[in-house]
Amino acid sequence: PPSQQASSLKAAGNFRTVGVALDAATFASDGRQVADATAIRLPNGKIRLFAFVNSSTSLPGVKSATSTNRKGTTFVNDGGDPLPGVAAGQPRVVSLGTDSMRLFYTASGNINAAISRDGGQTFVDEGPVITTAQAGFEPGGIAVIRHKGKWRAYFSNLEKPGERTTRVMRTATSKDMLNWTMGPVITQGKGPLKAGGSHPFAVVDKGRIALYYAGDRPGFYGILVSTSKNGVTFTGERTVMAGGGDPDIVQVGKKKWLMYFGADLGAEGFGVKVAVSTKPVVP
């Protein structure tokens, strides 16, 4: 619930909400829960979103929808099943060029990967890439960027309905996105992240990383952002979107980005809103 206390954090002021991208009606679902959207820009300029869709009439899991234009604000259900028969959650897509992409997702206590060569219509499973044993906790959605000649990932402990626990985030590195070397837990010690965070998404620009994540701070709950040069130590925490969660950001122009994030839509249940950048995404 909204806090009565005023937040001492400065606002990044770099995104403005422009509408609802996905809701239960998009997928003709009665579950009233669409969450954890992840975006990729297709060669034709349209945006494809993968998201977790809950339903009482079918297996809850990942579905996809494609924007009706290049603005990336309105979407129609693709009608397919990217990961058939898998109760997958918290997807995160990474472009591999042209029509190829890798989709990370959570299932059976692990972060798993699948690869597509046809624009995300079908995927071939690649198995677990980060396990609970490796992470030291059950991992949630992963964010992957290219930084200083290697792949760097960020992930948090898995959020579960009704569970209140310390929100831990960790980083890892890889040469191929499939075999990961665990790095430090970044929500310990000094700095803004000592207060915890979940479901991170990272953007890199000229070597600087902006990490977006959901966090609970005095006077503020929602999406926050901090920055880093080395990928491990973060500073300058600012507020981005009150009440939002599960951020995912995609570039749609030289200086234009879209952020998709989870939000309570009221009577429609939980869905995904979209915001457009108004300032640099790496503050």
Secondary structure as UniProt FT lines:
FT   STRAND          15..22
FT   HELIX           24..27
FT   STRAND          33..41
FT   TURN            43..44
FT   STRAND          47..53
FT   STRAND          61..67
FT   TURN            70..71
FT   STRAND          75..77
FT   TURN            84..85
FT   STRAND          89..97
FT   TURN            98..99
FT   STRAND          100..107
FT   TURN            108..109
FT   STRAND          110..116
FT   TURN            119..120
FT   STRAND          124..130
FT   HELIX           132..135
FT   STRAND          139..147
FT   TURN            148..149
FT   STRAND          150..157
FT   TURN            161..162
FT   STRAND          169..174
FT   STRAND          180..185
FT   HELIX           192..195
FT   STRAND          198..205
FT   TURN            206..207
FT   STRAND          208..217
FT   TURN            218..219
FT   STRAND          220..228
FT   STRAND          235..242
FT   STRAND          245..251
FT   STRAND          257..264
FT   HELIX           266..268
FT   STRAND          270..277
//
